[in-house]
Every structure is written in C-alpha cells, then in structure tokens.
Amino acid sequence: MSSPGRPLPAITAENEFFWTAGADGVLRLQECRDCAALIHPPQPVCRYCRGQNMGVRDVSGRATLAGFTVNHRFSLPGMPAPYVVAQAAINEDPRIRLTTNIIDCDPDQLELGRQLEVVFEQHEDVWLPLFRPAGDVTDVAPLPDDEIAPQDFSSHVRPMVTARKFEDEVAITGIGMSDLGRRLMRPPLALTVQACQQAIDDAGLSLDEIDGLSTYPGPGMLGPFTEGGVTALESALGIRPTWHNGGMETFGPGGSVIAAMLAVAGGLARHVLCFRTLWEATHNELMKQGKIRPQGGRTASWQMPFGATSAAHTLAQNAQRHFHRYGTTRETLGWIALNQRANAQVNPTAIYRDPMSMDDYLSARPITTPFGLYDCDVPCDGAVAVIVSAVDAARDLAKPPIRVEAVGTQIIERIDWDQSTLTHEPQVLGQSAHLWSRTPLRPADVDVAELYDGFTFNCLSWIEALGFCGIGEAKSFLDGGTNIARDGVLPLNTHGGQLSHGRTHGMGLIHEAVTQLRGEAGERQVAGARVAVASSGGLTPSGVMLLRTDS
C-alpha cells in the first residue's frame, strides 16, 4: 500500500483524527461545538465565534469541485505526472476546502461545480482522502462564495491610526543588483555582497554609515532562496547594525523594505540596507549533480501529500476560477507574458530576450493547467539591494531621493492557501485596498506599474486589485497588450518582470520602479514617470508600495 518517497503528512495529536479517518471509511473534520462551524486545518479556537469548545464531526464525504489543475510538470516518487490537484468544498460547510486529488475520471471531463465523493487511499499509517466524481455529469452545483466578495475588500480596511504617515519620514536612496544569470555557480553570499556594495555606492554612503539590515526570508528558509540572512551578511562584512530584521512572515518577499521604512521612521536607524538573494538555478544544478540532497521526512503541509508542491498548483486553480467566472482566457495571460518579453528585449540584464509570439506562448509545454512554460517566472541566480534612509539625510546623498507615498499591508482574508480567495491570487485584494486608503492619489496617477509576476496570473490579480481595471475586466483591459506597453496607459514591468528578466522575488520590481522614477532606464524609460507602484508577493502575506519623485 505504500509508495516510497511520496510526501506523507506528519501525524500529530491535533490531526490524527483526520489522517486516520479512512480506516473505517468516514471523513472527519474538526467542528466548533458552540456554533457548529467546521474548522480546517484544525485549530484550538473557532475563527468564527472564537469559542474553544472544539470537537470532531463525521461528515458525509460529499463535496463540490471548487478548483482543479492538471499537473504536467512535477512528478514525485509514487506520483508520476500527470495527475489532478483539486480543492473539494465540503457540502456540510463549503467554507472548508480540502486540497486533494481527483481520481477515477478523465481530467478533460472535469467541470467546476461537479459533485464529488471521498475515496480513501492508505499509505503506511495514513489514509489520504481522495475524491472522485459522484452522480451524473450534469450534477453540477454553484461554486461556493468567497467570504468577502472581491469588490468589497475596501470596506474591511482599517482607517489610519494617526494623520501622520510614517511614509513621509523615509526615502529610497540607493539600489544595487548583482550579476544575474542562469547557473552562475557562485556562492550566494558573494552575489549579496556585490548587490549591497552597488547600493551603498549608488547612495554615496560608506559601509560604516549603514546602521540597519533587513532581509527576506532570513536563515529560516534554507536552500535556493537565501544566502543565510542578516547573520551571514553581518559575519561577512562586520557591520554592527542598530536594528536588524529577517523573516518570512512579513509584507511579501520585498517586505524587508517596508519593515526598514518603519524602523527609520521610528528613529531606530538612519540608513537600512535591505537585500534579497536567490541562487535557484545553481542550486537546481547542484541537485542534479548529487552535491545537494533534498531533505526527507514527513511534512506538516496539508497540500504536499497530494502532490501540490508548488505555488503554481494553487494559483492555477485561482486562475481557472477567474476564467470560469469572468471569461478570462489563456490569451489574456499571454498578453502579460508577451509584454514582459518585449520589455526584456531592450534590457541588457534580462535573462530571456528572444522575441516571443502568441503562438509561441500558447504552444509551450504545459506546466499545470492553465499554466504553460511562459506563465512561469525564470529561476535564476542574483541579488538585489535597496537602501532606505531618513528623509532629512536623503537629500544630501548622491542621487535624488525617491519618496514613499503609501504602503499597503493589511491582511483581510485567510492566509491558508487553499482556504482563501477563490478568483484572485490570495493576499492582493486587501493589501491593494489598504494602499489606496493611505493616499489621495488614485490609480490614474500611476505612471509605471511594477507588479509581482511569479506567474502571469499574479500580475493579472494585482492589476484588478489595484483598480487599473474593474474586477473581472482584465480580459478586455489586457487584450492586444497595448494598455500595458511602455507607451500604454499602464506601462507594466518595464524591465521584463520575473517572467523574462528573472525571479528576484519582488525586489527586482522595486529596483526597476526606482530606476524609472530617476529617469535612468535608458531605452526602456517611460517618459515623465513620476509615480510608480511596486508589489511583492501574494499567497504569502504581501505588500505594495506607491513611490514618487521628490518634486
């Protein structure tokens, strides 16, 4: 019954009832005995009534197909591609969606809203709840509603605590970027040092004037996504920071910059060096060579046991539901990919610069439906650094300061990937609404948009969330690509974005926003750029910032 290597969940006292329920063929979920709500994943408190009288309920095992993607790219031991990753909304309480696999059917025959029934599959001491279609193919139900409708997020934004804005106290004074490429085979810390030295030189500072360090994700996430964090850089350079920060639970991968703004505005530091390093391409090559071995053992993830190993598997389902509800198509996403490639062609630091047509985009190999190869960003090696300074100190430095107009950080929806927003990327609607509550500027005032594009659908979600078009209107807004071109109404990801320039997890977008506002972008420069928006992340808590020139 076991499949060696398949990721299996770690059984704990809190989740044992769920992962072993299949022993007698009954699906069991946690419930609040005070308000009868189902709760998943298990918690010590009910998120709805805040009661703590928690129990376990037997449920029917019937569900509605709330999302699915056919995985073609990722294979695991015991789980060869293709396979279907799905979200099943439990009929007794559709707010609960289980990540699962759909079995015993032709994926081409699946339809959102299809009725499902649970089928348990045993692996060692775990019974995985899988689902198969139930009843007739015409037995289709409406999709469950979002807890908050996409257009209603602004009504949940908290008002400003004070009239004073911390953003007015800070400026971005320096930017730097290391060499960027595929399989550079250089130590990641060397890339970090290169980018940081560039940023310090760009600001006209010395290393001894840096009194703060800020990074994402820090040493907590090892492997290809960090050089080791503040600890590694301090050890290498001998900086003695008054303030430092590093971790994943911040305002997206570029959240280190917003955290630095708060520290500077609060008087803890004058010049904070923010940095972000990835060495994914080299890491992957070393894995192939057997010089780095993947970590083993069981997982605490509720998605990985079903082969949902990538953010792509979640976002693909959000994209599919956007297609279903608003008529979005693959061509809609394609215009984003084509725009980023056109911009990369005039950027000498971009990794992918070859021309690309819509036919090239549509015919690329599938990754996980509806995403193909060019919907996904480019794993690479590189580091980006940004310096945040006190505004009174910034005016005496080497470059004109870039001012911070507003930031958006508020979490409004659930953070759990598979329990959150259905039709947009989670963690963009609330943060965007929060941004506009902190400034009199409006979307029409934005000259350049540098929006997170780990996948094309990330970018589409930010466009709608920030109000550059209405909710559900991206299809018409993006059609033909003219609106998002460098000479369009919303010049988008002018350096090529992560889809063509390379995956720098949002920090490259901030770097490009500053470059554009300074007028230093050369052939890709947007004329008269004075206001730029840059976003970072999604799925994980994200952040978005509105930047402007000082005049």
Secondary structure, DSSP 4 states (H G I P E B T S, - for coil): ---TT---BPP-TTTHHHHTGGGGT-EEEEEETTT--EESS--SS-TTT----EEEEEE--EEEEEEEEEE-S--BTTBPSPEEEEEEEETT-TT-EEEEEB-SS-GGG--TTBEEEEEEEEETTEEEEEEEE-S-TT-B-PPPPPSS-GGGGGGGPPPPSSSS-GGGGEEEEEEEE---BS-----HHHHHHHHHHHHHHHHT--GGG--EEEESSGGGS-STT-S-HHHHHHHHH----SEEEE-SSSSSTTHHHHHHHHHHHTTS-SEEEEEEEEEHHHHHHHHHTTSS----S-B--SSGGGT--SHHHHHHHHHHHHHHHH---HHHHHHHHHHHHHHHTT-TT-S--S---HHHHHHSPEEETTEEGGGB----EEEEEEEEEEHHHHTTSSSPPEEEEEEE----S--SGGGS-SSS-TTSHHHHHHHHTT-S--GGG-SEEE---SBHHHHHHHHHHTTSS-TT-HHHHHTTS-TTSTTSSS-B-TT-IIIII---TTHHHHHHHHHHHHT--GGGPPTT--EEEEEE-SSS--EEEEEEE--
